[in-house]
């Protein structure tokens, strides 16, 4: 069986996840930050794309201020061409890191386990099989927009959490939760099943199931 894939992201009231420059800005409130770190701690691994690493340089760990004695899940980076900076926070010793590359990357990533999975780009379905053999039962996908779209469009995700912050970012070029090519026609639109709606401080948390 493949891992249970949970997507989590935060967006503004007008559906943006970053500034028009693509620079990250804080959208989650304190209540949502606590939820995110608790969710991270419940999962076996956290996954992001190389775009998130290059723009935000996250450590992808569980903060003890939110979760006492966190277990620190495996960190996974999708990086087809091996562009991850050698000083990236995600390569810290806080938790093991796995960098997934394609055959285009010809070298090992120092400070991480390097796994080739795909010819031109990472093959997500093959990756799910690899993670299954590694005992990964729950995978948390945190971005960015192209990665989220790939998991949704490929019907690989099972759950989708969206926190809506009470702010407006605006901008035609501001990224949204699901980027990539998008649906080519109405028949390609991905249906979701609303599971719950919950107030978190001054924001709202939507929990969806992904239709197969």
Secondary structure, DSSP 8 states (H G I E B T S, - for coil): ---EEEEEEEEETTS-SS-TT--------HHHHHHHHHHHHHSSEEEEEHHHHHHH-------TTTSTT----EEEEE-TT----TT-GGGSTTS-EEEEE-TT--S--TTSEEEE--SSS--HHHHHHHHHHTT--EEEE---HHHHHHHHHTT---EEEEEEES-----TT---SS-SS--SSGGG---EEEEEEEEETTEEEEEEEE--
